[in-house]
């Protein structure tokens, strides 16, 4: 049994990945007491390394493990060939997750009070960009007219050079 902040952070998926890496047989599930419980089978040395990896990788994933309780089962139990995470989310658990999501959304909404000011700032930037685009378009038109004049000037210079070359 693993207690602490180990639900709602994909901890069971992590347990499954590590257990499969160590080729353990068994399963893990969320319990209503907010712990993650697991039943697994392997040699004691492998189990110890498995638990060590759970602590290290769990912390990296954001789990806060208060305690890991290891207990031997004194009777034969049939386990799946591959380690599995069981889906045990009942309506109460799904409701709790939805409540958590709603609380997070409320925090996001309360943190967006600056959006109207950001919108005003964006409007101001858009006006400046519109002004820049207008100025750039005027410059481009001036450049076209200038290139046309330069082309005419170059043609006149070519004629002058041809006449000088004839002399």
Secondary structure in CASP SS format (residue, H / E / C, confidence):
PFRMAT SS
TARGET T0000
AUTHOR 0000-0000-0000
METHOD secondary structure of the structure
MODEL  1
X C 1.00
X E 1.00
X E 1.00
X E 1.00
X E 1.00
X C 1.00
X C 1.00
X C 1.00
X C 1.00
X C 1.00
X H 1.00
X H 1.00
X H 1.00
X H 1.00
X H 1.00
X H 1.00
X H 1.00
X H 1.00
X H 1.00
X H 1.00
X H 1.00
X C 1.00
X C 1.00
X C 1.00
X E 1.00
X E 1.00
X E 1.00
X E 1.00
X E 1.00
X E 1.00
X C 1.00
X C 1.00
X C 1.00
X C 1.00
X C 1.00
X E 1.00
X E 1.00
X E 1.00
X E 1.00
X E 1.00
X E 1.00
X C 1.00
X C 1.00
X H 1.00
X H 1.00
X H 1.00
X H 1.00
X H 1.00
X H 1.00
X H 1.00
X H 1.00
X H 1.00
X H 1.00
X H 1.00
X H 1.00
X H 1.00
X H 1.00
X H 1.00
X H 1.00
X H 1.00
X H 1.00
X C 1.00
X C 1.00
X E 1.00
X E 1.00
X E 1.00
X E 1.00
X E 1.00
X C 1.00
X C 1.00
X C 1.00
X C 1.00
X C 1.00
X C 1.00
X C 1.00
X C 1.00
X C 1.00
X C 1.00
X C 1.00
X C 1.00
X C 1.00
X C 1.00
X C 1.00
X E 1.00
X E 1.00
X C 1.00
X C 1.00
X C 1.00
X C 1.00
X C 1.00
X H 1.00
X H 1.00
X H 1.00
X H 1.00
X H 1.00
X H 1.00
X H 1.00
X H 1.00
X H 1.00
X H 1.00
X H 1.00
X H 1.00
X H 1.00
X H 1.00
X H 1.00
X H 1.00
X H 1.00
X H 1.00
X H 1.00
X H 1.00
X C 1.00
X C 1.00
X C 1.00
X C 1.00
X H 1.00
X H 1.00
X H 1.00
X H 1.00
X H 1.00
X H 1.00
X H 1.00
X H 1.00
X H 1.00
X H 1.00
X H 1.00
X H 1.00
X H 1.00
X H 1.00
X H 1.00
X H 1.00
X H 1.00
X H 1.00
X H 1.00
X H 1.00
X H 1.00
X H 1.00
X H 1.00
X H 1.00
X H 1.00
X H 1.00
X H 1.00
X H 1.00
X H 1.00
X H 1.00
X H 1.00
X H 1.00
X H 1.00
X H 1.00
X H 1.00
X H 1.00
X H 1.00
X H 1.00
X H 1.00
X H 1.00
X H 1.00
X H 1.00
X H 1.00
X H 1.00
X H 1.00
X H 1.00
X H 1.00
X H 1.00
X H 1.00
X H 1.00
X H 1.00
X H 1.00
X C 1.00
END
